[in-house]
Amino acid sequence: MGEWDLLGRLLDKVQSHSTVIGKVWLTVLFVFRILVLGAGAEKVWGDEQSDFVCNTEQPGCENVCYNQAFPISHVRFWVLQIISVATPTLVYLGHVLHVIHVENKVRQRMKKQAALDDQATLFLRKGYKVPKYSNSSGKISLRGRLLRSYVLHLVAKILLEVGFIVGQYFLYGFTLEARYVCNRFPCPHLVDCFLSRPTEKTVFIWFMLVVACVSLLLSLVELVYLCVKAVKECLARRQDYTVTPVTPPVVERKAFKNQDQMIQNCVNLELELQGRKAVGATAYRSISSEDNNMGEVHI
């Protein structure tokens, strides 16, 4: 189990950056795949090639028959499956750590600049980006490019799970028979080969298959959950920012038209009164100037 420690520590960091369903998926991966594979499956299979016995003494026949029956060992196939399925999660973790590192550098720059300038000038004049994916404690929010990265890693996990399940079926099926019939060269005739503990191995095969299907189902549920959540948030934002035009009924439109006419009449009347006042004031100033001129002549 020592070789799984590094993978376990890396995947443990993903839990704080995943949804609840993602945390359940990681628990299934740790307990029912890695732990069971390390504790039980390796001991059950052991050196399976030495336990593969054929009723012939022809040199090389037994090796050829074993290669035909098991192109890849079940244990190695499951190890490859676990590592491949966990790789998209590790890539997502690398993206998250990169985003957190970049936004921490932005925060440090903001603190240095805040000592010299106010916050508004910092954002407007300097044009720094505001950290929007993580807070000061390192906790992220799944939105924007992080949400897209999370969805892409889910799609990759689903495709890999389906690929390995289908590949296992075409390689050697989901059950093991006690007897395997081989007729490949250099075997001189049909050779009967016998497996050790076929029933116990079949139980492990079905157990790992069920766990893989559960992991696949969890990934599908998480993908649907994130898509529905994103659609709801998009509709909520569109509803907040969209102005819906309201067309009033005919009666209300007539009332609006009459009200507009009344307002226009009032405006016209006001303008007419202001014009009259302006004309009166002009006439008064002209009369006053004439009186002043006459008074000057008499003197």
Secondary structure as the mmCIF struct_conf table of DSSP 4:
data_model
#
loop_
_struct_conf.conf_type_id
_struct_conf.id
_struct_conf.beg_label_comp_id
_struct_conf.beg_label_asym_id
_struct_conf.beg_label_seq_id
_struct_conf.end_label_comp_id
_struct_conf.end_label_asym_id
_struct_conf.end_label_seq_id
HELX_RH_3T_P HELX_RH_3T_P1 GLY A 2 TRP A 4
HELX_RH_AL_P HELX_RH_AL_P1 ASP A 5 VAL A 14
HELX_RH_3T_P HELX_RH_3T_P2 GLN A 15 HIS A 17
BEND BEND1 SER A 18 SER A 18
HELX_RH_AL_P HELX_RH_AL_P2 VAL A 20 VAL A 28
HELX_RH_PI_P HELX_RH_PI_P1 LEU A 29 LEU A 35
HELX_RH_AL_P HELX_RH_AL_P3 VAL A 36 VAL A 36
HELX_RH_PI_P HELX_RH_PI_P2 LEU A 37 ALA A 41
HELX_RH_AL_P HELX_RH_AL_P4 GLU A 42 TRP A 45
BEND BEND2 GLY A 46 ASP A 47
TURN_TY1_P TURN_TY1_P1 GLU A 48 ASP A 51
STRN STRN1 VAL A 53 CYS A 54
BEND BEND3 ASN A 55 ASN A 55
TURN_TY1_P TURN_TY1_P2 PRO A 59 GLY A 60
HELX_RH_AL_P HELX_RH_AL_P5 CYS A 61 ALA A 69
BEND BEND4 PRO A 71 ILE A 72
HELX_RH_AL_P HELX_RH_AL_P6 HIS A 74 ALA A 114
TURN_TY1_P TURN_TY1_P3 ALA A 115 LEU A 116
BEND BEND5 ASP A 117 ASP A 117
HELX_RH_AL_P HELX_RH_AL_P7 GLN A 119 LEU A 124
TURN_TY1_P TURN_TY1_P4 ARG A 125 ARG A 125
BEND BEND6 LYS A 126 LYS A 126
HELX_LH_PP_P HELX_LH_PP_P1 TYR A 128 PRO A 131
BEND BEND7 TYR A 133 TYR A 133
STRN STRN2 SER A 134 SER A 134
TURN_TY1_P TURN_TY1_P5 SER A 136 SER A 137
BEND BEND8 GLY A 138 GLY A 138
STRN STRN3 ILE A 140 ILE A 140
TURN_TY1_P TURN_TY1_P6 GLY A 144 GLY A 144
HELX_RH_AL_P HELX_RH_AL_P8 ARG A 145 TYR A 172
BEND BEND9 PHE A 174 PHE A 174
BEND BEND10 ALA A 178 ALA A 178
STRN STRN4 ARG A 179 CYS A 182
TURN_TY1_P TURN_TY1_P7 PHE A 185 PRO A 186
BEND BEND11 PRO A 188 HIS A 189
STRN STRN5 VAL A 191 PHE A 194
BEND BEND12 SER A 196 ARG A 197
HELX_RH_AL_P HELX_RH_AL_P9 PRO A 198 TYR A 241
HELX_LH_PP_P HELX_LH_PP_P2 THR A 242 PRO A 245
HELX_RH_AL_P HELX_RH_AL_P10 VAL A 250 HIS A 298
#
